[in-house]
Amino acid sequence: MSIRAILVPTEGGEEWLQVLEAALVVARRFESHIAVLYVAESTTKTGIYTSLSRDLKKSVRDEEKALLNQNASEIEQQVDAFAKRKRIELTDKPKSAARISISFHFEIGNRNEILVHWARLFDTTALMRPARSSNLFRHYAKTDSLENVMLQSGRPLLMVPPNWKVHKAQHAIVAWNHSLEASRAVAMTLPWLAQMKKVTVVVPKKRLKSGDQLVELLAWHGAKASVQTLNRRTSTVAKRLLKICDNEGADFLVMGGYSHSRMQERVFGGVTDYVLSHSKIITVMVH
């Protein structure tokens, strides 16, 4: 089991290059392929131009298509420059010999549907964790895309925090509550955990026995793990979890996403939503 194919969706701009850097760290560890995907949504298919004449509609469509192609070309140029700078191969064909490679792909259509379709075909999808912003519409739009990939792809979502500095992760925290989602998260990140210098399994006190058993399982896979409990109730579970990450100097967090319903988490303030907004380290979530 390994991480051989990494999907990096992008909307353009500059911040996505941090996600690409994080994907490259993973790719160097597992000799993986990185697929950069740009999905553009066409406004001419939304029905807002129904009152226009046929000729005017065609003119609008042609103009929009030219703009989307220009955006795609600019992102492809960024990918080309990145490949040259990092000395990695540009190819969309798997190679028999293990090596790092990268490719660029462009599609027009419903962004969320296309992202989920592609994410189901890759070992993991890397996305930027939405930064807390005064622009709530933009914040929730980005969060919605991220959540859709996590909830519908069946694959691990690798979240890169804003302003992340390139480094190789060495200490992983596993948030363990014996849930189905947490079990999937551990199973899908075993290749990462086995290569960490240190793994800390964080459990609620009532799950301590289960945490010890998980440490034994990780040992079978070559991961050096220990258990730490969430004892004090001075704050929410999510805040205590991220505090442990800070105190332990961890740089990688593994957890199940939305063990409770998505709506229940949103209404009552769940662990997943808090981590989605506040994690300062690379975080892998699996639903």
C-alpha positions, 0 to 999 in steps of 0.5 A, a space after each residue: 500500500 502506498 500513495 502513488 497518485 495525488 490530485 491537486 485541484 486549483 482555481 488559479 492564483 498564487 496560494 495553490 502553489 503552497 498546496 503543490 509544494 506540500 504534494 511534492 513533499 508527499 510525492 518525494 516520499 512515495 515517488 508519486 505522480 501529481 495531477 493538477 486539475 483546473 475546473 472552470 464553471 461556465 456561467 453561460 449554462 446557468 440560464 442567466 442569459 436566456 433573454 439574449 438573442 442567439 447571436 449575442 449568446 454565441 458571442 458571450 459563450 465564445 468570449 467566456 471560453 476564450 477567457 477560461 482557456 486563457 486562465 487554464 493556459 496561465 495555470 499550465 504555465 505555472 505547472 510547467 515552470 514548477 516542473 522545471 524548477 523542481 526537476 520533475 517529469 511532465 507526463 500523464 502516463 504512468 511509468 514502470 519505474 518509480 519516479 516523481 512526475 506531474 501533469 496538468 488537466 483542464 475541464 469545464 463543468 460543475 466544479 464539485 461534481 468534477 472534483 469528486 469524480 477525479 478524487 475517487 480515482 486518486 490515492 489522496 486529494 490535496 487542498 488548501 484549508 480555507 483561511 478565516 476571512 471576512 468574505 464569508 461567501 468565499 470562505 463557505 464556497 471553499 469549505 463546501 468544495 473541500 467538504 464535498 471531496 471528503 464526504 463523497 470521494 471515499 479517499 483521504 483529504 490532505 489539507 494544507 494550512 495557509 502560510 505553510 512552510 515546506 518541510 517533511 512531516 516527522 511527528 503525527 497525531 492520530 485522533 482516535 475515538 474508535 469510530 468508523 471514520 477514525 478507523 478508515 483514516 488510520 487504514 488509509 494513512 498507514 503508509 504515512 504513519 509507518 514513515 513517521 519518526 513519532 506517532 501519538 494516538 490521542 484518545 478520550 479517557 474512556 477509549 484508552 484501552 482501544 488506543 493501546 490496541 491501536 498502538 499495537 496495530 501500528 507497531 505491526 506496520 512499523 510505526 512507533 506510537 504511544 498514547 495520550 489522553 484528553 483528560 481535562 475538560 477546560 475547553 472543547 475536544 477540538 481545541 484540546 486536540 489542536 493544543 496537544 498538536 502545538 504542545 507536542 510539536 506535531 506537524 501532521 494530524 490524522 482524523 476521521 471527518 464528521 463522525 456525527 452528521 454534517 448538520 449536527 456538527 454545524 449546529 452544535 460546533 463539532 470537532 471537524 468544523 473547528 479543525 477545518 477552520 483552525 488547524 495549523 498543520 497538515 491534516 488528513 481527514 477521512 469520512 
